[in-house]
Amino acid sequence: MKTKVLTALQAAALIENGDKVILGGFIGAVVPEAIERAIGERFLATGQPNDLELYFTAGQGDGVDKATNHLAHPGMVSMACGGHWGLIPRLQKLANDNQIQGYNFPQGVIAQLLRDSAAGKPGTLSHVGLGTFVDPRLGGGKINTSTSEDRVSVIEIEGEEFLFYKRLNPTVALLRGTTADENGNVTMEDECLFLENLAAAQLVTNMGGKVIVQVKRVVKNGELDPQQVRIPGIFVNAIVIAEESLHMQTFAEPMNPAYCGRGDKGCGESYQQTVSARPLDAKKIIARRAAMELQHGAILNYGIGVPEVIAEVTDEEGITDQMIATVEPGAIGGTPAGGLSFGASAFPEAVITQDQMFDFYDGGGIDQAFLGLAECDQHGNLNVSKFGSKIAGCGGFINITQNAKQVFFCGTFTAGKLEIETGNGELTIINDGHINKLIKEVQQITFSADIARRNHKPVLYITERAVFRLGATTLELIEIAPGVDLDRDILARMDFNPIISRDLKTMDARIFRDEPMGLTLSSPSQMPTEVTSKQTVAA
């Protein structure tokens, strides 16, 4: 046997002080949980390995103690560079306490950076991140004051600006598959995603490092279909066979065959839960209004949070098969999952690698993108990545919003204990949220309105009580919910004055009734993007 089969603790012993470690996974999917837990236990027992550098594309964790949280102890890590930090509170704390250096880069850029670095390139050149907090003129993606090294620079080519992200030089990759053979070839038949496993394995191999892969089982040579091998054995140094509890398909579900396209669409328990009607809450109201913008045949991206509910609405309305939903880690088609299973899709038509998906996204392949609305300012900029000491991270948000043909931000109008009453075709605000989300200046720019204007991108901001459009200088209010008061419920809960359209409309009453809307999709069209002379500024 060329490839060693080790226990998780034996694999943990291979990690040396100062190693630069790539962590595979997306939230709780394809996470080598057994290996990461063993490394954390070794550190707590011996103080080694220490001074590690961590690299991860997406958020890997459960918001408590799994995945990357196992590696987040004082002294264990010296630097971390990741796309999403929201599910790793322990690592966040180390960054907030300036105990580690930290970077937050766009998720797609990190995936592509692994691939480009594997090819021996000096780094990744991209337009993604211009005008956001990743732009070196606005912080360069640095998370705290102890982070000093510049890893992003501005380069001009033929009069156009780009960002250049320095290459990565990792020494270890911790990855996951389903089945390995004796030569270390790995298939991923029970994994819901492939992610950037191949690129990471190639990069570390070319660097002379160690690639360790967690699997469910090992079979004899010749038993695997070579066309199903996702990580060839020439890139694998060691295999760890994990017990079932440490090899869940996602952190929410031990194994859902629908995420691999197996089983009966009409009979799967999880699928039936997906298509059951959701109560008419604020999220569903927003999702319904967003769904009215869907176009027949469009290629979509649904973000995490409120946009996840759009898939539930399209299932309820029976129109899911009229569009093609994609999720940034690689799933195409099917019904995107939510919560700690976000990233998977039930009965996808295809699954590609994460770097391939972001190549498609960055080239303008998404027709319509529906993302969360956390904090918006008077210019139309959004912040979804940092709130006080909470480091959420940008994830794929920057890649998606800068490159989709149409962008829709979806979220509640206020944050906090929002309580509404509806079901009769109108909306009543019983108790408003105590935090205004439409403010004068965002803490951090994750979506640059100026870049969107420069690219003539149509942008809508959809809430349960109002819909805005990106105008030439600020937001333009174009719709309000039936039953709400413009002054009391909208303008008084904003920290700036929007433009109010002379053609101000009332949101469709069907959105606020319990029964299905009977939604039909429109043909592709473009939304107006400019503020016209007929619009007036709110007093």
C-alpha positions in Angstrom: 0.0 0.0 0.0 1.5 3.3 -1.1 -0.8 5.4 1.0 -0.8 5.1 4.8 -4.0 4.5 6.6 -3.8 6.3 10.0 -6.0 7.0 12.9 -7.1 10.6 13.4 -4.6 11.0 16.3 -1.8 9.6 14.2 -2.7 12.0 11.4 -2.7 14.9 13.9 0.8 14.0 14.9 1.9 14.7 11.3 1.1 18.4 11.7 4.2 20.4 12.7 4.7 23.7 14.4 4.5 26.5 11.9 2.7 24.5 9.3 0.5 26.4 6.8 -2.8 24.4 6.7 -5.6 24.4 4.1 -8.9 23.4 5.7 -11.4 21.7 3.4 -15.1 22.0 3.7 -18.2 24.3 3.4 -20.1 25.0 6.7 -20.5 21.4 7.8 -20.2 19.6 4.4 -17.0 17.9 3.3 -15.3 18.9 6.6 -12.6 16.5 7.9 -14.1 16.7 11.4 -12.3 13.7 12.9 -8.9 15.0 11.9 -9.5 18.6 13.0 -10.9 17.4 16.4 -7.8 15.2 16.9 -5.4 18.1 16.1 -7.2 20.3 18.7 -7.1 17.5 21.3 -3.4 17.1 20.7 -2.7 20.8 21.1 -4.7 20.9 24.4 -2.7 17.9 25.7 0.8 18.8 24.5 0.8 22.4 23.3 1.6 21.2 19.8 1.2 21.9 16.9 1.4 25.7 17.4 2.0 28.8 15.4 -0.2 27.5 12.5 -1.4 29.4 9.5 -4.9 28.5 8.5 -6.5 28.9 5.0 -10.1 28.2 4.2 -12.4 29.3 1.4 -15.8 29.1 3.1 -17.2 29.2 6.6 -16.5 25.8 8.3 -18.2 25.3 11.6 -21.5 25.1 13.4 -21.2 28.4 15.3 -20.1 26.6 18.4 -17.2 24.1 18.6 -17.0 22.1 15.4 -14.6 22.2 12.4 -12.2 25.2 12.5 -13.3 25.9 16.1 -11.2 22.9 17.1 -8.1 24.7 16.0 -8.9 28.1 17.6 -6.9 28.1 20.8 -4.5 30.8 22.0 -1.0 30.0 20.8 -2.2 27.4 18.3 -2.7 29.8 15.4 -0.6 32.8 14.3 -2.6 33.7 11.2 -5.9 32.9 9.5 -7.1 33.8 6.0 -10.7 32.8 5.1 -13.7 33.7 3.1 -16.3 33.5 5.8 -15.8 33.7 9.6 -19.4 33.7 10.9 -19.4 30.1 12.1 -16.1 30.1 13.9 -16.6 32.3 17.0 -13.4 31.0 18.7 -11.2 32.2 15.9 -13.1 35.5 15.8 -12.3 36.0 19.4 -8.6 35.4 18.8 -8.7 38.0 15.9 -10.7 40.5 18.0 -8.2 40.2 20.8 -5.3 40.7 18.3 -3.8 37.3 19.3 -3.6 36.3 15.6 -3.3 38.1 12.3 -6.3 37.7 10.0 -7.6 38.3 6.5 -11.0 38.1 5.0 -10.9 37.7 1.2 -13.7 36.8 -1.2 -14.5 33.2 -1.1 -14.2 32.7 -4.9 -10.8 34.5 -4.9 -9.4 32.1 -2.3 -10.7 29.1 -4.3 -9.1 30.4 -7.5 -6.0 31.4 -5.6 -5.5 27.7 -4.5 -5.7 26.6 -8.1 -3.5 29.4 -9.5 -0.9 28.8 -6.8 -0.9 25.1 -7.6 -0.1 26.0 -11.2 3.0 28.0 -10.1 1.5 31.4 -10.8 2.5 34.4 -8.6 -1.1 34.9 -7.5 -4.6 35.7 -8.8 -5.5 38.8 -10.8 -9.2 39.7 -10.4 -11.6 42.6 -10.6 -13.4 41.1 -7.6 -13.1 43.2 -4.5 -12.6 46.6 -6.1 -14.3 49.3 -4.1 -14.9 47.0 -1.1 -13.0 46.6 2.2 -10.8 44.1 0.3 -9.4 46.9 -1.9 -6.0 47.9 -0.3 -7.2 51.5 -0.4 -10.0 50.5 2.0 -8.2 48.1 4.2 -6.9 45.2 2.0 -9.1 42.6 3.8 -7.2 42.9 7.1 -9.3 41.9 10.0 -7.4 43.6 12.9 -4.7 46.0 13.8 -2.1 43.3 14.4 -2.3 42.3 10.7 0.3 44.3 8.8 1.4 42.4 5.7 -0.2 43.6 2.5 -1.5 40.6 0.5 -3.5 42.6 -2.0 -2.4 45.3 -4.4 -3.9 47.4 -7.2 -2.6 46.8 -10.7 -3.6 48.7 -13.9 -3.8 46.9 -17.2 -4.6 48.8 -20.4 -6.2 51.6 -18.3 -8.4 49.2 -16.2 -7.8 48.5 -12.5 -7.5 45.0 -11.0 -6.7 43.5 -7.7 -3.7 41.2 -7.4 -3.8 38.6 -4.6 -0.5 37.1 -3.6 0.0 33.3 -4.1 -0.3 30.9 -1.2 2.4 28.5 -0.1 0.7 25.9 2.2 2.4 22.8 3.6 -0.6 20.7 4.7 -4.1 20.1 3.3 -6.8 18.5 5.4 -9.5 17.2 3.0 -12.4 14.8 2.9 -13.9 12.2 0.5 -16.1 9.1 0.8 -14.0 6.1 -0.4 -10.3 5.6 -0.9 -8.4 2.7 -2.4 -5.1 1.3 -1.3 -3.2 3.8 -3.6 -5.0 6.8 -2.0 -7.4 7.5 -4.9 -10.5 9.1 -3.4 -14.1 9.3 -4.6 -16.8 11.5 -3.2 -20.0 9.7 -4.0 -21.7 10.5 -0.6 -20.4 14.1 -0.4 -22.9 16.8 -1.5 -20.0 19.0 -2.9 -16.6 18.6 -4.4 -15.3 22.1 -3.4 -11.7 22.9 -4.2 -10.3 19.6 -3.0 -8.3 18.8 -6.2 -6.7 22.2 -6.4 -5.7 22.1 -2.7 -4.2 18.6 -3.0 -2.3 19.6 -6.1 -1.0 22.8 -4.5 0.3 21.1 -1.4 1.8 18.2 -3.4 3.7 20.7 -5.6 4.9 22.4 -2.4 6.3 19.1 -1.1 3.8 19.1 1.7 1.3 16.6 3.2 -2.2 15.9 2.0 -4.4 14.0 4.5 -7.9 12.9 3.5 -10.7 11.7 5.8 -13.0 9.0 4.3 -15.6 6.5 5.3 -13.9 3.4 4.0 -11.0 1.9 2.1 -11.3 -0.6 -0.7 -8.8 -2.7 -2.7 -7.1 -1.2 -5.8 -9.1 -1.6 -8.9 -12.5 -1.3 -7.2 -13.0 2.4 -7.9 -14.3 3.8 -11.1 -11.4 6.0 -12.3 -13.9 8.5 -13.7 -15.3 9.0 -10.2 -11.9 9.7 -8.6 -11.9 13.3 -7.4 -8.5 13.3 -5.6 -6.0 11.1 -7.4 -3.7 9.0 -5.1 -0.6 10.8 -6.5 -1.7 13.8 -4.4 -2.5 11.9 -1.2 -0.1 11.1 1.6 -2.4 9.6 4.2 -5.9 8.4 4.7 -8.0 8.6 7.9 -11.1 6.3 8.2 -13.6 8.2 10.3 -16.5 6.9 12.4 -20.0 7.9 11.2 -20.6 10.6 13.9 -17.5 12.5 12.7 -18.3 12.1 9.0 -21.8 13.6 8.8 -22.8 14.7 5.3 -23.6 18.1 6.8 -23.6 19.3 10.3 -27.4 19.2 10.1 -27.9 15.8 8.5 -26.0 12.5 8.8 -26.8 11.5 5.3 -29.4 12.8 2.8 -29.3 10.8 -0.5 -31.2 13.7 -2.2 -28.1 15.9 -1.9 -26.3 13.4 -4.2 -29.2 13.1 -6.6 -30.3 9.7 -5.3 -33.7 8.5 -4.2 -37.3 9.4 -5.2 -38.0 13.1 -5.5 -41.5 12.6 -4.4 -40.9 10.3 -1.5 -37.8 11.6 0.3 -38.6 12.8 3.8 -36.3 15.8 3.6 -37.6 16.8 0.2 -41.2 16.7 1.5 -40.2 19.0 4.3 -38.7 21.3 1.8 -41.9 21.7 -0.3 -44.3 22.0 2.7 -45.7 25.5 3.1 -43.9 27.9 5.4 -45.9 30.1 7.7 -46.4 33.7 6.4 -43.7 35.4 8.4 -41.5 38.4 7.5 -39.0 36.2 5.7 -41.6 34.6 3.5 -43.1 38.0 2.6 -39.7 39.2 1.5 -39.0 35.9 -0.4 -42.4 36.2 -2.1 -41.7 39.7 -3.3 -38.3 38.6 -4.5 -39.7 35.7 -6.3 -41.9 38.1 -8.3 -38.6 39.2 -10.0 -37.7 35.7 -11.1 -37.4 35.3 -14.8 -38.2 32.1 -16.8 -35.0 30.2 -17.7 -32.8 32.4 -15.5 -29.6 31.0 -13.9 -29.8 32.0 -10.2 -27.8 32.3 -7.0 -29.6 32.2 -3.6 -27.5 33.5 -0.7 -27.8 32.4 2.9 -30.5 33.8 5.2 -33.7 35.2 3.8 -32.8 34.3 0.2 -32.9 30.6 1.2 -36.6 31.0 1.6 -37.1 31.9 -2.0 -36.5 28.3 -2.9 -39.3 27.3 -0.5 -41.6 29.8 -2.2 -40.9 28.6 -5.7 -41.5 25.0 -4.5 -44.9 26.1 -3.0 -45.8 27.9 -6.2 -44.7 25.0 -8.4 -42.2 27.0 -10.5 -38.9 25.8 -9.2 -38.2 23.8 -12.5 -38.6 27.0 -14.5 -35.3 28.4 -13.3 -31.9 26.9 -12.6 -30.6 27.6 -9.1 -26.9 27.4 -8.4 -25.0 27.5 -5.1 -21.4 28.9 -5.0 -19.7 25.8 -3.7 -20.7 23.9 -6.9 -24.3 22.6 -7.0 -26.3 23.4 -10.2 -30.1 22.9 -10.3 -32.3 21.3 -7.7 -33.6 22.9 -4.5 -30.9 24.6 -2.4 -30.8 23.6 1.3 -30.7 26.0 4.2 -29.3 26.2 7.7 -26.2 24.1 8.5 -26.9 22.2 5.2 -26.6 25.4 3.2 -24.4 24.7 0.1 -26.1 21.4 -0.7 -29.0 21.1 -3.1 -31.7 18.4 -3.2 -31.6 16.5 -6.5 -29.1 18.8 -8.3 -28.6 18.4 -12.0 -24.8 18.7 -11.7 -22.0 19.4 -9.2 -18.8 21.1 -10.2 -15.8 22.3 -8.2 -16.0 25.6 -6.3 -13.2 27.3 -8.3 -15.0 26.3 -11.5 -18.3 27.8 -10.2 -16.6 31.1 -9.3 -15.0 31.2 -12.8 -18.5 31.1 -14.2 -19.8 33.6 -11.7 -16.9 36.1 -12.1 -17.4 35.9 -15.9 -21.0 37.2 -15.5 -22.8 33.9 -15.8 -25.4 34.5 -13.1 -28.6 36.2 -14.5 -30.1 37.0 -11.1 -28.6 36.9 -7.6 -30.6 37.1 -4.4 -28.4 38.0 -1.3 -29.0 39.1 2.3 -29.5 42.7 3.4 -27.8 43.2 6.7 -26.8 46.9 6.7 -27.3 49.5 4.0 -26.3 53.1 3.8 -27.4 56.3 2.0 -25.2 55.6 -1.0 -26.5 52.1 -1.5 -23.5 50.4 -0.1 -24.0 47.2 1.9 -22.2 45.7 4.8 -22.7 42.0 5.5 -19.2 41.2 6.7 -18.5 43.0 10.0 -20.7 44.3 12.8 -18.8 45.7 15.8 -16.7 42.9 17.1 -18.6 40.2 15.1 -16.5 39.2 12.0 -19.0 37.6 9.7 -16.9 37.7 6.6 -17.8 38.3 3.0 -18.0 34.7 1.8 -19.0 34.7 -1.9 -21.0 37.9 -1.5 -18.5 40.1 -3.3 -17.9 37.7 -6.2 -21.6 37.3 -6.7 -22.9 40.9 -6.3 -20.1 42.4 -8.5 -20.8 40.0 -11.4 -24.4 39.0 -11.5 -26.5 40.7 -14.2 -29.2 41.6 -11.7 -28.8 41.8 -7.9 -31.6 41.7 -5.3 -30.8 42.3 -1.6 -33.4 40.7 0.7 -33.8 41.3 4.4 -36.1 42.8 7.1 -36.3 46.6 7.2 -35.2 46.7 10.9 -33.3 44.2 13.1 -34.2 43.0 16.5 -37.6 41.8 17.9 -39.7 42.6 14.8 -43.2 41.4 15.2 -45.8 41.6 12.3 -49.3 40.6 11.6 -50.5 39.7 8.2 -52.5 37.1 6.2 -55.4 39.4 5.1 -53.6 41.2 2.2 -52.1 43.9 4.4 -49.1 44.3 6.7 -49.3 45.5 10.3 -46.2 46.3 12.3 -47.0 45.1 15.9 -43.5 45.7 17.3 -40.7 47.1 15.3 -37.1 46.0 15.4 -35.0 48.2 17.7 -32.0 48.5 15.2 -32.2 50.5 12.1 -30.6 48.8 9.1 -30.8 51.7 6.7 -28.1 54.0 8.0 -26.0 56.9 6.9 -22.7 55.0 6.6 -21.9 51.3 6.8 -19.1 50.1 9.0 -17.5 48.1 6.1 -18.3 48.1 2.4 -19.0 44.6 1.2 -21.1 45.8 -1.8 -19.9 48.9 -3.5 -22.8 50.9 -5.0 -20.4 53.1 -7.0 -18.9 50.0 -8.7 -22.5 48.9 -9.5 -23.4 52.3 -10.9 -20.2 52.3 -13.0 -21.2 48.9 -14.5 -24.9 50.0 -14.9 -26.1 47.1 -12.8 -29.8 46.9 -11.8 -30.1 46.6 -8.1 -33.2 46.2 -5.9 -33.4 46.3 -2.0 -36.4 44.2 -0.9 -37.9 44.3 2.6 -41.2 43.2 4.1 -42.6 46.7 4.0 -40.7 48.6 1.3 -38.8 48.1 -2.0 -36.0 50.4 -3.1 -34.0 50.7 -6.3 -30.4 51.9 -6.5 -30.5 55.4 -7.9 -27.8 57.8 -9.2 -26.8 59.0 -5.7 -29.0 57.2 -3.1 -31.9 54.7 -2.8 -35.2 55.3 -4.5 -38.3 54.1 -2.8 -40.5 52.4 -5.4 -43.0 50.3 -3.4 -44.6 50.2 0.1 -46.6 47.4 1.7 -50.4 47.8 2.0 -51.3 48.7 5.5 -48.1 50.5 6.5 -47.6 54.2 7.0 -44.9 55.9 4.8 -43.8 58.4 7.5 -44.2 56.3 10.6 -43.1 52.8 9.4 -40.6 53.7 6.7 -39.1 57.2 6.7 -38.9 57.4 10.5 -37.0 54.2 10.7 -34.3 55.3 8.2 -31.2 57.4 9.1 -31.3 59.1 5.7 -33.8 60.5 3.2 -34.4 58.3 0.2 -35.7 59.5 -3.1 -39.4 58.8 -3.3 -40.6 57.8 -6.8 -43.5 59.8 -8.2 -44.7 56.4 -9.4 -44.7 55.0 -5.9 -46.6 51.7 -5.9 -48.2 49.4 -3.4 -46.8 45.9 -3.1 -49.0 43.2 -4.5 -51.6 42.2 -1.9 -51.1 38.5 -2.7 -47.8 38.6 -1.0 -49.6 39.2 2.4 -52.2 36.4 2.1 -51.8 32.9 3.5 -52.7 31.0 0.4 -50.2 30.5 -2.5 -49.8 33.5 -4.9 -50.4 31.7 -8.2 -47.1 33.1 -9.3 -46.1 33.0 -13.0 -42.7 34.0 -14.3 -41.8 36.8 -16.7 -39.5 36.7 -19.7 -36.0 38.2 -19.2 -36.0 42.0 -19.0 -33.9 44.7 -17.5 -34.8 46.9 -14.6 -34.3 50.6 -14.9 -31.1 51.7 -13.1 -31.0 55.5 -13.2 -32.9 58.0 -11.1 -35.0 60.1 -13.5 -35.9 63.8 -13.3 -39.5 62.8 -12.3 -38.3 61.5 -8.9 -38.5 63.6 -5.8 -36.4 63.7 -2.7 -38.2 62.9 0.6 -38.6 65.8 2.9 
